[in-house]
Amino acid sequence: MLYYNQTNTQAHPAPCGLSRQGGSTMKFLKVMLAVLTCLAVTLTGVLLFVDKHGPRYIQIDNSED
């Protein structure tokens, strides 16, 4: 893929082999990264705060029947 600089009319290859055709793929990957990041943050928050609502100790019954 070649792109043209507005100040210079010479054609240059696209940097790192990037082309304009991959724009929709990059948008999809960015959206997926955002969604997975939000899920990771949410899961971390849930795991951090769920233990605070649980019992402080486990009672073991030592009575002899």
FENKA-V183827 format. One record per backbone hydrogen bond with DSSP energy under -1.0 kcal/mol. CO is the residue of the C=O (numbers start at 1). NH is the residue of the N-H. Records with the same first field share a line. If there is no record, write none. Layout:
# FENKA-V183827
CO = NH  NH
This chain:
# FENKA-V183827
1 = 14
3 = 12
12 = 3
14 = 17
15 = 18
20 = 23
22 = 26
23 = 27
24 = 28
25 = 29
26 = 30
27 = 31
28 = 32
29 = 33
30 = 34
31 = 35
32 = 36
33 = 37
34 = 38
35 = 39
36 = 40
37 = 41
38 = 42
39 = 43
40 = 44
41 = 45
42 = 46
43 = 47
44 = 48
45 = 49
46 = 50
